[in-house]
């Protein structure tokens, strides 16, 4: 009987920013973490202390890089532009309520963003990350943003892109994907865990 594959992909969403707190769509706007976001990033680091990963990849955006650094992985992290958050185009800085005033049926994982990235654009970026990590076949830690990591997860699991509508990641959360029994059976092992940050709520 073959042994269980040991490759795990840890997904760390960045800590709180001023716009994540207000629900504004934050794509390429390069906001820093709030004070609570910084605290949660350190708490995430305590949760990950002793984690044995071969590679760490981080989005080029400040909020993800700060989270990575405060969690203690900045020195070994490699920037991956494919992990940048969705380019929201005309919807940058708007809340879901704002968007639904002019486009009440809008769903990002079905419709994309006018003036920004389409679903196909973001799906292609996520699939490139999946392909690289499958080729590595090692334990890896990613620091990035919500929508791109939700898309990554659907593509890791070989689900349709629109399935990501059913996924949600809080700030400073930890999730894990990997395999069960064989590398041909990708699975979700942990999703949106924030126990390390609960005392800050």
C-alpha positions, 0 to 999 in steps of 0.5 A, a space after each residue: 500500500 502506498 504511503 500518504 503523499 506528504 505535500 501540503 499547501 498552507 494558505 495564509 490570507 493577509 491581516 486586516 487593512 482599513 478596506 478589508 474592515 469596511 468591506 471595500 474591494 482591495 485589488 492592486 491598491 497597496 494598503 498596509 495592515 492596521 494595528 490589529 492586522 499586524 497583531 493577527 499576523 504575529 499570532 498567525 506566525 505563532 500558529 505556524 512556528 516550527 512549520 517545516 516547509 520547503 518554499 514560501 511564496 508571497 504576493 507582491 502586495 504590501 499587505 501580504 508581504 507585511 503579513 509574511 514578514 510579521 509571521 516570521 517568513 519574510 527572509 525566505 519568501 519569494 515574491 510571485 506575481 501570480 499571487 497578486 489579488 484580483 484587479 477589480 478595475 472600476 470596482 476598486 475601492 467599492 463595497 458589494 453594496 456599492 456595486 449592486 446599486 448599478 449591477 445588482 446581479 454581479 458575482 465576481 467569480 462569474 462576471 469578473 470586473 469591468 476595466 479589470 481582470 476577467 474570471 479567465 484571467 484570474 483562473 489562468 494565474 491560479 492554474 499557473 500557481 497550481 501547476 508549479 506547486 504540483 511540480 514541486 511536490 513539496 510542503 509550501 506556504 503561500 501568503 496572499 489575498 482572499 479572492 485569488 486564494 479562493 480561485 487557487 483552491 477551486 483549481 487545486 481541487 479541479 472544481 469549476 472557477 465559479 465554485 469559488 463563490 461558495 468559499 470565503 476567507 477571513 483576514 489572517 486565516 489559515 487553510 490547507 490543501 493537499 492530497 488524500 492517498 495519491 497525488 491524483 486525489 487533491 483535497 481540502 484539509 483545513 479551511 478559514 481557521 482563525 483560532 490563533 486570532 480569536 482573542 482579538 475579536 
